[in-house]
Amino acid sequence: MFYIIVITLATVIIATLNFLLSGELAMMNFLSLLLKTSIGTVSVIAVDGIFAFLIRRCLPSSLFNAERSFFEVSKKEFDLYRKLKIKRWKDLVPELGVFTGFSKSEISNPDDKNYLGNFLLEANFGVVIHLENALFGFLIAFIPPCSSPSIWIPVASVNFVLSMLPVFVLRFTSHTLQKLYKRSKRNGTP
């Protein structure tokens, strides 16, 4: 719900600022700018969805498995998330496990190596997908109704921030998951 509110408010604020700075203070101009900004918002969500689908369905799972050192979360990185007080706001970030059939909202089986490996796999996919979303939101600049820099730059910037928050949450959670996973491997649990 938090994301829906932020996205809606950001869309209205971007359109309003464009309207006020345009010098053409007519209601039709505002409605046109609101429509263009809304198209930008919907477009960035569509771009995010397309790339997420391609990453999830076209890249091999072996690139994202729990054994990949690339996804290792250092103590320093984990401490940064703690300084950002992530525990206070992480529940505001939507968990989209519904799309893959694997909820990451809680660790339900902390001793099962296979479960933890699958959790880390899904978290690693999520990190890459959200990083890609943050970086490629600028592609809406090539969609004519929202190609004005005063529209696509703020819309892509909001998308960047809203995409990075799940990366932080997933990386924060992965630190604990990685420790549990390594412990279950050492103990030889299933």
C-alpha positions in Angstrom: 0.0 0.0 0.0 2.9 2.4 0.8 4.3 2.0 -2.7 0.9 2.7 -4.3 0.6 5.9 -2.2 4.2 7.0 -3.1 3.7 6.3 -6.8 0.4 8.1 -6.9 1.7 11.1 -5.0 4.9 11.3 -7.1 2.9 11.2 -10.3 0.6 14.0 -9.2 3.6 16.1 -7.8 5.6 15.6 -11.0 2.6 16.7 -13.2 1.8 19.6 -10.9 5.4 20.9 -10.9 5.5 20.6 -14.7 2.3 22.5 -14.9 3.4 25.3 -12.6 6.8 25.7 -14.3 5.3 25.6 -17.8 3.8 29.1 -17.7 0.7 27.8 -19.4 -1.7 27.6 -16.5 -4.7 26.2 -18.2 -6.7 23.1 -17.0 -6.2 21.3 -20.3 -2.5 21.8 -19.9 -2.6 20.2 -16.4 -4.6 17.3 -17.6 -2.3 16.7 -20.5 0.8 16.8 -18.2 -1.0 14.5 -15.7 -1.7 12.1 -18.6 1.9 12.2 -19.9 3.2 11.7 -16.3 0.8 8.8 -15.8 1.9 7.2 -19.0 5.5 7.6 -17.8 4.6 5.9 -14.5 2.8 3.0 -16.2 5.6 2.7 -18.8 8.3 2.4 -16.1 6.3 -0.3 -14.3 5.9 -2.1 -17.6 9.6 -1.9 -18.4 10.3 -3.2 -14.9 7.9 -6.1 -15.4 9.3 -7.0 -18.9 12.9 -7.1 -17.6 11.9 -9.0 -14.5 10.1 -11.6 -16.6 13.1 -11.9 -19.0 15.6 -12.3 -16.1 13.5 -14.8 -14.2 12.6 -16.9 -17.2 15.6 -16.6 -19.5 18.6 -16.7 -17.2 19.6 -20.1 -15.7 18.9 -20.5 -12.0 22.5 -21.7 -11.5 23.6 -18.0 -11.9 21.7 -17.1 -8.7 22.1 -20.1 -6.4 23.1 -19.9 -2.8 26.7 -21.0 -3.5 27.5 -17.9 -5.6 30.1 -15.8 -3.8 29.0 -12.8 -5.9 25.8 -12.5 -3.8 27.7 -12.8 -0.5 26.8 -10.0 2.0 29.7 -8.7 3.9 29.6 -7.7 7.6 30.3 -4.1 6.5 27.4 -4.0 4.1 25.1 -5.6 6.7 26.2 -2.9 9.3 25.3 -0.2 6.7 21.7 -1.6 6.5 21.5 -1.6 10.3 22.7 2.0 10.4 19.9 2.8 7.9 17.5 1.3 10.5 16.1 -1.1 7.9 14.2 -3.1 10.5 12.0 0.0 11.1 10.9 0.4 7.5 11.5 -2.9 5.7 7.8 -4.0 6.1 6.7 -1.0 4.0 8.5 -2.6 1.0 6.2 -5.0 -0.8 7.2 -8.7 -0.9 6.4 -9.9 -4.4 7.0 -13.6 -3.9 3.5 -14.2 -5.1 4.8 -14.0 -8.7 7.2 -16.9 -8.1 5.3 -18.9 -5.6 7.9 -18.4 -2.9 7.2 -15.9 -0.1 10.2 -14.2 1.3 8.2 -12.3 4.1 9.6 -14.6 6.8 12.0 -17.5 7.3 9.7 -20.4 8.0 12.3 -23.3 8.1 15.7 -22.0 9.3 17.3 -25.4 9.7 16.4 -26.9 6.2 19.4 -26.5 3.8 17.2 -27.0 0.8 14.6 -24.4 1.9 17.4 -21.9 2.8 19.1 -22.5 -0.6 15.8 -21.9 -2.4 15.2 -18.8 -0.3 18.7 -17.4 -1.2 18.1 -18.3 -4.9 14.8 -16.3 -4.9 16.5 -13.4 -3.0 19.4 -13.3 -5.4 17.0 -13.2 -8.4 15.1 -10.4 -6.6 18.3 -8.4 -6.1 19.3 -8.6 -9.7 15.8 -7.8 -10.9 15.4 -4.8 -8.7 18.9 -3.5 -9.6 18.0 -3.8 -13.3 14.7 -2.0 -12.6 16.6 0.8 -10.9 19.1 1.2 -13.8 16.8 0.7 -16.8 13.9 2.9 -15.8 15.5 5.6 -17.9 14.3 3.7 -21.0 10.9 5.5 -20.7 12.8 8.5 -22.2 12.2 6.8 -25.5 8.5 6.6 -25.2 7.1 9.8 -26.9 4.4 10.9 -24.5 6.8 10.9 -21.5 10.1 11.7 -23.4 10.3 15.2 -21.9 13.2 15.3 -19.4 10.9 17.1 -16.9 8.8 13.9 -16.9 11.0 10.9 -17.5 13.9 12.0 -15.2 11.7 12.4 -12.0 9.6 9.3 -12.9 12.8 7.2 -13.4 14.3 8.7 -10.2 11.3 7.6 -8.2 11.5 4.2 -9.8 15.2 4.1 -8.9 14.5 4.7 -5.2 11.6 2.4 -5.0 13.6 -0.3 -6.8 16.7 0.1 -4.5 14.7 -0.3 -1.3 13.9 -4.0 -2.0 17.5 -4.6 -2.9 18.5 -3.3 0.6 15.9 -5.5 2.3 16.9 -8.6 0.3 20.6 -8.1 1.0 19.9 -7.4 4.7 17.9 -10.6 4.9 20.4 -12.6 2.8 23.2 -11.9 5.4 21.3 -14.0 8.0 20.2 -16.6 5.4 23.7 -17.1 4.3 24.9 -17.8 7.8 22.0 -20.2 8.4 22.7 -21.9 5.1 26.4 -22.4 5.8 25.5 -23.7 9.3 23.0 -26.2 7.9 25.6 -27.4 5.4 28.2 -27.9 8.1 25.7 -29.8 10.3 24.6 -31.9 7.4 20.9 -31.1 8.0 18.5 -31.9 5.2 
